[in-house]
Amino acid sequence: MSKAKSLEEQIEIAAKEKKQKDDRLNELLQKKKEQDEKAKNERLKERGAIVESLIEGAETLTNEEIKTLLQDALTAHK
C-alpha cells in the first residue's frame, strides 16, 4: 500500500510542477506580448512622425485625409 501512496505523492508533485511551469509559461508569454505591443507602438509613433515631417500641414489634416493622400500617392506610384 505504501507504493500506491508514493505514486499518489509523485502524481501530486508532478501536477504541482506542471502548474508552476504553466504559470511560468503564461508569464513569459504575457511579457512577450507586452514587448511586442511596445515595439509596435514605438514603430507607429516613429512612422507617424515621418509622415508628419513629409506632409506639409499634416497636423491640420484628419486621419481620413492623411489616409486618402497616402493612398493616392501610392496608387500614382504603381
C-alpha positions, 0 to 999 in steps of 0.5 A: 500500500505504501507504493500506491501512496508514493505514486499518489505523492509523485502524481501530486508533485508532478501536477504541482510542477506542471502548474508552476511551469504553466504559470511560468509559461503564461508569464513569459508569454504575457511579457512577450506580448507586452514587448511586442505591443511596445515595439509596435507602438514605438514603430507607429509613433516613429512612422507617424512622425515621418509622415508628419515631417513629409506632409506639409500641414499634416497636423491640420489634416484628419486621419481620413485625409492623411489616409486618402493622400497616402493612398493616392500617392501610392496608387500614382506610384504603381 
